[in-house]
Amino acid sequence: MTDIRIRLPAHPTLACAVWPEQAAPGLRLARASLLALVGSAVMALSAKLSVPFYPVPVTMQSLAVLLIAAAFGSRLGAATMALYLVEGALGLPVFAGTPAHGIGLAYMMGPTGGYLLGYVAAAFAVGFFAERGADRSVPQLLGAMTLGHVILFATGYAWLTHLVGAQAAWTGGVLPFVIGTVVKTLLGALLVPSVWGLVSRR
């Protein structure tokens, strides 16, 4: 009986191009762990960066999620977001507004909880397409990052709807952030292919 398997084309991620994976399992684990720690630190830093923007100030968190996913790929990108959430759940002040607005699981159960959970799914989705070459093309990465932001808004909106109702969730948790999200999506889609261009010329 003939074994027919369909394989999608796979491309090395930006992280693999800069720091190739090692053959030994122990070295692969150490590399992945270090990258995840660095990625979670970038997420914590991005949560504290707020840019004045109309109609509301925006943090750089969602942009950081998409950039890390595009650079790391699906599994490591999602694992990095999971590590970030674990750090926050343990009480580390890694989220926006912490510790002033609470820490740990109590904070995660608040209005931003849905967006936080969406980080893992969005990172996996963007990383999936990056592993198939979308990270080297501005139009393709723009589509992937748009999908990533749609996932973030979907999970955030669903969570807020449960807390405050559909109308309040839409007007307070979605509409004010649309313009900033468009700008961040465009920025991310331009930045990653540009870095690939620099890496390719090394």
C-alpha positions in Angstrom: 0.0 0.0 0.0 1.4 3.4 -1.0 1.9 5.9 1.9 0.9 9.3 0.6 1.7 12.2 2.8 1.0 15.8 2.2 3.7 18.0 3.6 3.5 21.8 3.8 6.6 23.7 2.8 8.7 24.6 5.9 11.1 27.5 6.2 13.5 28.3 9.0 12.3 31.0 11.4 14.2 34.2 12.0 15.4 32.9 15.3 16.7 29.7 13.7 18.5 31.8 11.1 20.2 33.9 13.7 20.8 31.1 16.2 20.5 27.7 14.6 19.1 24.7 16.5 21.6 22.2 17.9 21.4 18.5 17.3 21.7 17.4 20.9 18.3 17.4 22.7 19.7 19.0 25.8 21.1 21.9 23.8 17.9 22.4 21.9 16.0 22.6 25.2 18.5 25.1 26.7 18.2 27.2 23.5 14.4 27.1 23.5 14.3 27.9 27.3 16.6 30.9 26.9 14.6 32.3 23.9 11.4 31.8 25.8 12.8 33.7 28.8 14.0 36.5 26.6 10.7 36.6 24.9 8.7 36.8 28.1 11.0 39.6 29.3 10.2 41.5 26.1 6.5 41.0 26.7 6.9 42.4 30.3 8.7 45.4 28.9 6.2 46.0 26.2 3.4 45.9 28.8 5.0 48.9 30.5 5.4 50.9 27.3 2.4 53.1 26.6 2.3 55.3 23.5 -0.1 58.3 23.4 -2.5 57.7 20.6 -6.0 58.7 19.5 -8.5 57.9 21.0 -6.7 56.0 23.8 -3.1 55.3 24.7 -1.9 51.9 23.5 0.7 49.5 24.8 3.1 47.6 22.6 2.0 44.1 23.9 0.1 42.9 20.9 2.9 44.0 18.6 5.4 42.2 20.8 3.2 39.0 20.6 3.2 39.1 16.8 6.9 39.9 16.4 7.9 37.1 18.8 5.6 34.7 17.0 7.0 35.6 13.6 10.6 35.2 14.9 10.1 32.1 17.0 7.5 30.1 15.1 4.3 28.4 16.3 5.4 26.2 19.1 8.1 28.3 20.7 6.1 31.4 20.2 3.0 29.9 22.0 5.3 28.5 24.7 6.8 31.9 25.3 3.3 33.4 25.7 2.4 30.6 28.1 5.5 31.2 30.1 4.6 34.9 30.3 1.2 34.1 31.6 2.6 31.7 34.2 5.0 34.5 35.4 2.0 36.8 35.7 -0.1 34.2 37.5 2.7 33.6 40.0 2.4 37.3 41.0 5.3 38.8 39.0 4.4 42.4 37.9 4.7 41.6 34.2 1.3 42.8 33.0 0.2 46.3 32.1 -0.9 48.2 35.2 0.7 45.8 37.6 1.2 46.0 40.5 -1.0 49.1 40.9 -4.1 47.4 39.5 -3.5 44.0 41.1 -1.3 41.0 40.4 -1.5 37.3 39.8 -4.7 35.4 39.0 -6.9 38.1 40.4 -5.6 40.5 37.7 -5.9 37.9 35.0 -9.6 37.3 35.9 -10.2 41.0 35.3 -11.1 42.9 32.0 -7.9 42.1 30.2 -8.0 38.3 30.9 -9.4 37.4 27.5 -6.7 39.3 25.7 -4.0 37.6 27.8 -5.3 34.2 27.0 -5.5 35.2 23.3 -1.7 35.7 23.3 -1.1 32.0 23.1 -3.5 31.3 20.3 -2.4 34.4 18.3 1.3 33.5 18.7 0.7 30.0 17.4 -1.3 31.2 14.4 1.2 33.8 13.3 4.1 31.5 14.0 2.4 28.8 11.9 2.4 31.0 8.9 5.9 32.3 9.6 7.2 28.7 9.4 5.8 28.6 5.9 7.6 31.7 4.7 5.0 34.4 5.4 7.5 36.2 7.6 9.6 37.1 4.5 6.8 38.7 2.5 5.1 42.0 3.6 1.7 41.1 2.1 1.7 37.6 3.5 2.9 38.7 7.0 0.3 41.5 7.0 -2.4 38.8 6.5 -0.9 36.6 9.2 -0.6 39.5 11.7 -4.1 40.7 10.9 -5.3 37.2 11.8 -3.3 37.3 15.0 -4.9 40.6 16.0 -8.4 39.3 15.1 -7.8 36.3 17.4 -6.7 38.7 20.2 -9.8 40.9 19.8 -12.1 37.8 19.6 -10.9 36.4 22.8 -10.8 39.7 24.5 -14.3 40.7 23.3 -15.7 37.3 24.4 -14.3 37.7 27.9 -15.4 41.3 28.2 -18.9 40.3 27.0 -19.1 37.9 29.8 -18.1 40.6 32.3 -19.9 43.7 31.1 -22.2 42.8 28.2 -21.8 42.8 24.5 -22.4 46.6 23.9 -20.0 47.8 26.6 -17.4 45.2 25.5 -17.5 46.5 21.9 -17.4 50.2 22.7 -14.9 49.9 25.5 -12.7 47.0 24.5 -12.6 47.0 20.7 -13.5 50.3 19.0 -11.0 52.5 20.8 -8.1 50.3 19.8 -8.8 49.7 16.2 -6.7 52.6 14.8 -3.7 51.7 17.0 -4.0 48.0 16.0 -3.9 48.9 12.3 -0.7 50.9 12.8 0.9 48.1 14.9 -0.1 45.5 12.3 1.5 47.5 9.5 4.6 48.2 11.5 5.1 44.5 12.3 4.5 43.4 8.8 7.2 45.8 7.6 9.7 45.2 10.3 10.2 41.4 10.2 10.8 41.1 6.4 13.3 44.0 6.8 15.2 42.1 9.4 15.2 39.1 7.1 16.8 41.2 4.4 19.6 42.2 6.8 20.1 38.6 7.9 20.2 37.4 4.3 23.0 39.8 3.5 25.3 38.6 6.3 
